[in-house]
Every structure is written in structure tokens, then in C-alpha cells.
Amino acid sequence: MLRTLSAPMQGGICAIQEDILRGRNVEHEGRPFSSTENLEATMRKGAWFNLFCLDICMAGKSGMEFAWELRSWDERAGVFFITTAATHI
């Protein structure tokens, strides 16, 4: 089963991700997070995900910073980025 994570929930990203995976008949479980700090706390308690949707410009630690740390924990986890920041388009 694919365990997905979306942080944050801007612009209905969770719903879009859900539609794509359901349309491809991919068994999955998704969870939204509002910040990398909340995500890190959950992962320290043993939660595991294999696909991460991260906003490049999040409050606190950015999605890019978190992705670098994530790679040190699990280099096989999939990561894709979203952003509304014009500087990254």
C-alpha cells in the first residue's frame, strides 16, 4: 500500500492526489500535515510514508530543507514539490 503525505493542504492538493491515485487503482492511505514540524513529530513516533508532497515555501522549515533531511532517513522515499511562490516557477 502506498502511504502518502501532503503538506500543506493548499489548493486542494490532497484531493487532486487522491483523484489521481484512485483513478489509477492504486491502494493508498493519505494524510495531510500543516507543517514540517508536525510531520517530523509524527515520524519520530514511528509513522512511515513513501510519497511526500511538500510545499517549497512552508512556514518554519521549508519543504526543500525537509526533503534534504528526509533523504538522510530514507533515500527511497518519493518527493514532489508544489508552490505558489513566483520565485520558484
Backbone torsions as a table, in degrees:
resi	resn	phi	psi	omega
1	MET	NA	136.4	177.5
2	LEU	-81.6	123.2	177.4
3	ARG	-105.3	113.4	-174.2
4	THR	-109.6	158.1	179.7
5	LEU	-139.9	135.9	174.7
6	SER	-123.6	126.2	179.1
7	ALA	-142.7	119.4	-7.6
8	PRO	-88.7	-169.4	-176.2
9	MET	-93.6	30.2	-177.0
10	GLN	-65.3	140.2	171.0
11	GLY	61.8	24.9	177.0
12	GLY	70.0	26.4	-178.3
13	ILE	-57.5	-40.7	179.7
14	CYS	-60.5	-42.4	-179.7
15	ALA	-65.6	-40.8	178.7
16	ILE	-63.5	-47.2	178.4
17	GLN	-58.9	-43.9	178.9
18	GLU	-59.9	-46.2	179.8
19	ASP	-61.4	-43.4	-179.4
20	ILE	-63.0	-49.3	-177.7
21	LEU	-67.3	-41.5	178.4
22	ARG	-64.0	-40.7	179.1
23	GLY	-63.4	-22.7	178.7
24	ARG	-101.9	10.1	179.8
25	ASN	55.7	39.6	178.2
26	VAL	-93.0	120.0	176.1
27	GLU	-68.1	126.3	-175.0
28	HIS	-154.2	163.5	174.2
29	GLU	-135.1	122.4	-178.1
30	GLY	-113.8	149.8	177.7
31	ARG	-138.8	134.0	173.6
32	PRO	-91.7	148.7	173.7
33	PHE	-134.4	145.7	-177.3
34	SER	-92.4	-14.3	-179.2
35	SER	-157.4	157.8	176.8
36	THR	-67.2	-28.3	178.6
37	GLU	-64.4	-43.8	177.1
38	ASN	-64.0	-40.8	178.3
39	LEU	-62.6	-46.9	179.7
40	GLU	-59.8	-41.7	179.6
41	ALA	-62.1	-41.2	179.0
42	THR	-66.4	-41.0	179.8
43	MET	-68.6	-33.2	176.8
44	ARG	-64.0	-25.2	178.4
45	LYS	-85.5	2.3	174.8
46	GLY	109.3	-1.5	178.2
47	ALA	-67.0	145.2	-178.4
48	TRP	-134.1	138.5	178.7
49	PHE	-133.5	152.5	177.2
50	ASN	-118.9	1.4	173.5
51	LEU	-143.2	124.7	-176.7
52	PHE	-118.2	128.9	171.8
53	CYS	-108.3	111.6	-174.3
54	LEU	-120.2	140.9	172.7
55	ASP	-81.0	131.6	179.7
56	ILE	-60.2	-40.6	-174.2
57	CYS	-110.8	75.1	177.3
58	MET	-95.7	155.4	174.9
59	ALA	-65.5	147.9	-176.3
60	GLY	75.1	-129.5	178.3
61	LYS	-74.2	130.8	-178.9
62	SER	-72.8	163.1	176.1
63	GLY	-61.1	-36.1	178.5
64	MET	-64.6	-44.6	178.3
65	GLU	-62.0	-43.2	179.6
66	PHE	-63.2	-39.6	-179.5
67	ALA	-60.6	-39.9	177.6
68	TRP	-62.0	-43.3	177.8
69	GLU	-65.7	-41.9	179.5
70	LEU	-56.7	-42.3	179.6
71	ARG	-60.5	-30.0	177.7
72	SER	-74.5	-23.1	177.8
73	TRP	-87.6	-41.8	-174.9
74	ASP	-152.8	98.5	-175.8
75	GLU	-73.0	-9.7	180.0
76	ARG	-93.1	-11.1	-178.4
77	ALA	-64.4	136.8	177.7
78	GLY	-82.3	140.2	179.7
79	VAL	-134.2	132.2	167.3
80	PHE	-132.9	150.8	-172.9
81	PHE	-112.4	146.8	171.3
82	ILE	-125.3	159.6	172.5
83	THR	-168.3	154.5	171.8
84	THR	-110.7	3.4	-179.3
85	ALA	-76.9	119.8	-178.6
86	ALA	-61.6	-24.1	-178.8
87	THR	-69.9	-15.1	-178.5
88	HIS	-113.4	12.7	-179.5
89	ILE	-98.6	NA	NA
